[in-house]
Amino acid sequence: MIRRLVPFLALLWTAAPAVAQAPVRIGLSAPLTGPDAAYGQGLRQGAEQAVADLNRAAGGRPRLVLVPADDGGEARQAAAVAKKFAADNVRLVVGPLESGAVAAAAPVYEEAGAVVVAPAAAYGPLTGRSLWNLFRLGPSDAQQGRAAGAYLAKAFAGRRVGIVSDRSTFGRGLADAVAARLKEAGTPEVLFDGFPRGTRDLADVVARLRAARPDAVYFGGLAPEAATLLHAMREAGLGATLVASDGILDPAFAAAAGGDGEGTVMTLVPDPPRLPEPRGARPAPRSPEAESVAAAAYAAVELLAQATERARAADPKTGRIADGRKVAEAVRTGPSRTLLGSVAFDARGDRSGAPIALRIWRRTPDGRLDYAGNDAEP
């Protein structure tokens, strides 16, 4: 019955040993309070259900116990959670959610020998140090930038592409990744420019764009500045297609861009799968924010459980992980079967072939601007 309900668990647990083993603890560092609490609750719901499903399918294998902790989405609090987990010998961790929290906690986990699977943190340099213990499930900003560059090189082959950023670390990182991919394709950009976040007067930038005559403009930045750039371009008679990342995935973009946003192309993470139906219970209601991350938390638990089993890293008497490097190596040498599909990682800890979708913002019949269901050709 379980194999029919949850087929991706079928290969996880093999024949049970004669003697039951101590449970293995998996920590969850998530913003259970604060402005991102809706996402934190989604992480908790996904992780809790994964633990319950895996335990039902475990037979005599080590059971899992989830140890949730509230990091508030803040770097300092996430580091404090990491120290608490280290003191309590929790060596398998899902989270944190935010890139800043991951950056603050990762060195603590590395020193403690803990393996960390970050469900969604996208900041590129997080894995730039090639930490042995850090893996992320979602695409990095750099991966989104390269996907956008590949799209531009194909969709605008033989035509002119400009690149503009808001000069933030986030925006410049995206712009650099797009430029690198265009250069590889033999079609470098005709303009690489930028302006500080919050700038309202873009006359100088738009003048340079007009001189460069781009057919498409990639923008590395967030929704408010993207809308400002679009308005300035259209007022100057520039009809170039705007391409951006999920930094513009914000209701503020639709509201501010209005009709000028029509045709804007955006890279983003595809819609996640829903959690399996819980056995013997009605599914818990989840907000859209919770739904967006629950599957990643579920998959993170699956990854850690499978790697621990493959590495035989858990002490059968205590359930403790004596050598986190064995677990990390098992994660890295995957692939692992998860709710998100087959998951493997590169040497940096980024997900290999992380799926990235291309969507176009279009006017709906009632006049709204929306991207849902509007796929762009890759």
QUIMO-V391980 format. One record per backbone hydrogen bond with DSSP energy under -0.5 kcal/mol. CO is the residue of the C=O (numbers start at 0). NH is the residue of the N-H. E is the energy in kcal/mol with one decimal. If there is no record, write none. Layout:
{{CO;NH;E} {CO;NH;E}}
//
This chain:
{{0;4;-2.1} {1;5;-3.4} {5;8;-1.8} {6;9;-1.6} {8;11;-1.6} {8;12;-0.7} {23;64;-2.4} {25;66;-2.9} {26;93;-3.0} {27;29;-0.7} {27;68;-2.4} {28;95;-0.6} {29;31;-1.8} {29;70;-2.3} {29;71;-0.7} {30;39;-0.6} {33;36;-1.8} {35;38;-0.6} {35;39;-2.1} {36;40;-2.6} {37;41;-1.4} {38;42;-2.3} {39;43;-2.2} {40;44;-2.7} {41;45;-2.5} {42;46;-2.6} {43;47;-2.8} {44;48;-2.2} {45;49;-2.0} {46;50;-2.3} {47;51;-2.2} {48;52;-2.9} {49;53;-2.8} {50;54;-2.4} {51;55;-1.8} {52;56;-1.3} {54;57;-0.9} {57;60;-2.0} {59;20;-0.6} {62;23;-3.4} {64;25;-2.8} {65;67;-0.6} {66;27;-2.4} {68;29;-2.1} {68;70;-0.7} {70;73;-2.2} {73;77;-2.5} {74;78;-2.2} {75;79;-1.8} {76;80;-2.4} {77;81;-2.2} {78;82;-2.1} {79;83;-2.1} {80;84;-2.8} {81;85;-2.4} {82;86;-2.3} {83;87;-1.8} {84;89;-2.9} {85;88;-1.3} {88;90;-0.8} {90;114;-2.8} {91;26;-3.4} {92;116;-2.4} {93;28;-2.6} {97;101;-2.2} {98;102;-2.7} {99;103;-1.8} {100;104;-2.0} {101;105;-2.8} {102;106;-0.6} {104;107;-0.6} {104;108;-2.2} {105;109;-2.7} {106;110;-2.2} {107;111;-1.8} {108;112;-0.9} {108;113;-2.7} {109;112;-0.9} {114;92;-2.5} {115;117;-0.6} {115;134;-2.2} {116;94;-2.5} {116;118;-0.6} {117;136;-2.3} {121;140;-3.2} {122;125;-1.5} {123;126;-1.4} {124;127;-0.9} {124;128;-0.6} {126;129;-1.6} {130;133;-0.7} {132;115;-3.2} {134;117;-3.3} {135;350;-0.6} {139;143;-2.2} {140;144;-2.6} {141;145;-2.3} {142;146;-2.1} {143;147;-2.4} {144;148;-2.4} {145;149;-2.4} {146;150;-2.2} {147;151;-2.7} {148;152;-2.5} {149;153;-1.5} {150;154;-3.4} {151;155;-2.0} {153;156;-1.1} {155;158;-2.4} {159;214;-2.9} {159;215;-1.4} {160;189;-2.7} {160;190;-0.7} {161;217;-2.9} {162;192;-2.8} {163;219;-2.4} {164;194;-1.9} {165;196;-0.8} {167;171;-3.1} {168;172;-1.8} {169;173;-1.9} {170;174;-2.4} {171;175;-2.8} {172;176;-1.9} {173;177;-2.3} {174;178;-2.5} {175;179;-2.4} {176;180;-1.9} {177;181;-2.5} {178;182;-2.3} {179;183;-2.0} {180;184;-1.7} {181;186;-2.5} {182;185;-1.3} {190;162;-2.9} {192;164;-1.4} {195;198;-1.9} {199;201;-0.8} {201;205;-2.8} {202;206;-2.1} {203;207;-1.9} {204;208;-2.1} {205;209;-2.7} {206;210;-1.8} {207;211;-1.7} {208;212;-1.6} {208;213;-0.7} {214;240;-2.0} {215;161;-2.7} {216;242;-2.6} {217;163;-3.1} {217;219;-0.5} {218;220;-0.8} {219;165;-2.2} {221;225;-2.1} {222;226;-2.5} {223;227;-2.0} {224;228;-2.6} {225;229;-2.4} {226;230;-2.4} {227;231;-2.2} {228;232;-2.5} {229;233;-2.7} {230;234;-2.5} {231;235;-1.3} {232;237;-3.0} {233;236;-1.5} {236;238;-0.6} {240;216;-3.1} {241;264;-2.6} {242;218;-3.0} {243;266;-1.9} {244;247;-1.7} {245;248;-1.4} {246;222;-1.3} {247;249;-2.4} {249;252;-2.0} {249;253;-1.0} {250;254;-2.1} {251;255;-2.6} {252;256;-3.2} {253;257;-1.5} {256;259;-1.5} {257;260;-1.6} {258;261;-1.4} {260;263;-2.2} {263;360;-2.9} {264;243;-2.3} {265;358;-2.7} {267;356;-3.4} {277;280;-1.1} {286;290;-2.9} {287;291;-1.6} {288;292;-0.6} {289;292;-1.1} {289;293;-1.7} {290;294;-0.6} {292;296;-1.9} {293;297;-2.2} {294;298;-2.6} {295;299;-2.2} {296;300;-2.0} {297;301;-2.0} {298;302;-2.7} {299;303;-2.2} {300;304;-2.6} {301;305;-2.7} {302;306;-2.6} {303;307;-2.3} {304;308;-2.0} {305;309;-2.8} {306;310;-2.5} {307;311;-0.8} {307;312;-1.8} {312;321;-1.2} {314;318;-3.4} {315;21;-2.4} {319;314;-2.9} {319;321;-0.8} {322;325;-1.0} {322;326;-0.9} {323;327;-2.6} {324;328;-2.4} {325;329;-1.9} {326;330;-2.3} {327;331;-2.6} {328;332;-2.0} {330;333;-1.2} {335;337;-0.6} {335;342;-2.8} {337;340;-1.9} {340;337;-1.6} {342;334;-0.6} {342;335;-2.6} {343;351;-2.3} {345;348;-1.0} {348;135;-2.2} {349;345;-2.7} {350;353;-1.2} {356;267;-1.9} {357;375;-2.6} {358;265;-2.9} {360;262;-3.1} {361;369;-2.7} {363;366;-2.6} {367;363;-3.0} {367;369;-0.5} {369;361;-3.5} {370;373;-2.4} {372;374;-1.1} {373;359;-2.7}}
//
